[in-house]
């Protein structure tokens, strides 16, 4: 009788718990087999927590890389890109375009002057008064032509310059950043934050070059367990 009473007094709460555990187990099994986000999201959230900051954790390194991507270190990028194969090809291409812009004022204008007044401006560019002597009207007409051609030349240079800047910015936008030689330099026993040092590597694809520079960064705990990273030395 005692055994029967023990079974009756405990079974009423043990059965529902067993059912709940079984249902949860089936849900998680379905999640694993079918790629449902229930378990994977939970695991991802757990993986993102960093109750103990780490200089070299994947989350910390990814955060530093993201900061560099959002705040491109111009000096480092210049070291990587100046003199690279892609930069040399760019200089050749835009140098040719610059010469075409220069031709507008140095040759095209000179030809118009020569055809109109049979005066050769070679050797005395932009000196209409020397070319046309005391003929004031001819001087004024020549000067107006000079200004028009100079405006065309300047507009041409501005267009080439903007294209060059745009090409460089597009290359910078594709740059990737990584860390190596990572080391812990200090730890605050009170706050749990840590100070780190590493080399920041930048690689600009399509032959635009690569380089590295030393940086330091601080990793702090936050209430949600994710690291708060402050980077120093981006130049």
RAUR-V306057 format. One record per residue. N is the residue number from 1. RES is the residue in one letter. SS is DSSP state (a for helix, b for strand, c for the rest). NEAR is the number of other ideal C-beta (glycine too) atoms within 8 Angstrom. Layout:
{{N	RES	SS	NEAR} {N	RES	SS	NEAR}}
This chain:
{{1	X	c	4} {2	X	a	5} {3	X	a	6} {4	X	a	7} {5	X	a	8} {6	X	a	8} {7	X	a	8} {8	X	a	8} {9	X	a	7} {10	X	a	8} {11	X	a	8} {12	X	a	7} {13	X	a	7} {14	X	a	8} {15	X	a	8} {16	X	a	7} {17	X	a	8} {18	X	a	8} {19	X	a	8} {20	X	a	8} {21	X	a	8} {22	X	a	8} {23	X	a	8} {24	X	a	8} {25	X	a	8} {26	X	a	8} {27	X	a	9} {28	X	a	10} {29	X	a	8} {30	X	a	9} {31	X	a	13} {32	X	a	7} {33	X	a	6} {34	X	a	6} {35	X	c	6} {36	X	c	8} {37	X	a	7} {38	X	a	9} {39	X	a	10} {40	X	a	10} {41	X	a	8} {42	X	a	8} {43	X	a	8} {44	X	a	8} {45	X	a	8} {46	X	a	7} {47	X	a	6} {48	X	a	9} {49	X	c	9} {50	X	c	14} {51	X	c	5} {52	X	c	5} {53	X	c	13} {54	X	c	9} {55	X	c	13} {56	X	c	7} {57	X	c	10} {58	X	a	5} {59	X	a	10} {60	X	a	16} {61	X	a	12} {62	X	a	8} {63	X	a	10} {64	X	a	16} {65	X	a	12} {66	X	a	8} {67	X	a	11} {68	X	a	14} {69	X	a	9} {70	X	a	5} {71	X	c	7} {72	X	c	8} {73	X	c	12} {74	X	a	7} {75	X	a	8} {76	X	a	14} {77	X	a	14} {78	X	a	8} {79	X	a	10} {80	X	a	15} {81	X	a	14} {82	X	c	8} {83	X	c	6} {84	X	c	12} {85	X	a	6} {86	X	a	13} {87	X	a	12} {88	X	a	9} {89	X	a	8} {90	X	a	11} {91	X	a	8} {92	X	a	8} {93	X	a	8} {94	X	a	11} {95	X	a	8} {96	X	a	8} {97	X	a	11} {98	X	a	10} {99	X	a	8} {100	X	a	9} {101	X	a	11} {102	X	a	9} {103	X	a	9} {104	X	a	13} {105	X	a	13} {106	X	a	9} {107	X	a	7} {108	X	a	10} {109	X	a	14} {110	X	a	12} {111	X	a	8} {112	X	a	10} {113	X	a	15} {114	X	a	11} {115	X	a	6} {116	X	a	8} {117	X	a	9} {118	X	c	5} {119	X	c	8} {120	X	c	8} {121	X	c	14} {122	X	c	6} {123	X	c	5} {124	X	c	8} {125	X	c	9} {126	X	c	8} {127	X	c	8} {128	X	a	13} {129	X	a	7} {130	X	a	7} {131	X	a	13} {132	X	a	12} {133	X	c	6} {134	X	c	4} {135	X	c	7} {136	X	a	6} {137	X	a	6} {138	X	a	10} {139	X	a	11} {140	X	a	8} {141	X	a	9} {142	X	a	13} {143	X	a	9} {144	X	a	8} {145	X	a	12} {146	X	a	12} {147	X	a	8} {148	X	a	8} {149	X	a	13} {150	X	a	11} {151	X	a	8} {152	X	a	10} {153	X	a	12} {154	X	a	8} {155	X	a	8} {156	X	a	12} {157	X	a	10} {158	X	a	8} {159	X	a	8} {160	X	a	12} {161	X	a	8} {162	X	a	8} {163	X	a	10} {164	X	a	10} {165	X	a	8} {166	X	a	8} {167	X	a	9} {168	X	a	10} {169	X	a	8} {170	X	a	8} {171	X	a	14} {172	X	a	10} {173	X	a	6} {174	X	c	9} {175	X	c	15} {176	X	b	8} {177	X	b	12} {178	X	b	9} {179	X	b	12} {180	X	b	8} {181	X	b	5} {182	X	b	10} {183	X	b	8} {184	X	b	8} {185	X	b	7} {186	X	b	6} {187	X	b	8} {188	X	c	8} {189	X	c	4} {190	X	c	4} {191	X	c	6} {192	X	c	11} {193	X	c	11} {194	X	b	13} {195	X	b	11} {196	X	b	14} {197	X	b	10} {198	X	b	15} {199	X	b	10} {200	X	b	17} {201	X	b	11} {202	X	b	15} {203	X	b	10} {204	X	b	16} {205	X	c	9} {206	X	c	7} {207	X	c	7} {208	X	c	12} {209	X	b	13} {210	X	b	8} {211	X	b	10} {212	X	b	10} {213	X	b	12} {214	X	b	9} {215	X	b	13} {216	X	b	12} {217	X	b	14} {218	X	b	11} {219	X	b	14} {220	X	b	12} {221	X	c	11} {222	X	c	8} {223	X	c	3} {224	X	c	5} {225	X	c	9} {226	X	c	9} {227	X	c	13} {228	X	b	8} {229	X	b	12} {230	X	b	7} {231	X	b	11} {232	X	b	8} {233	X	c	9} {234	X	c	11} {235	X	c	7}}
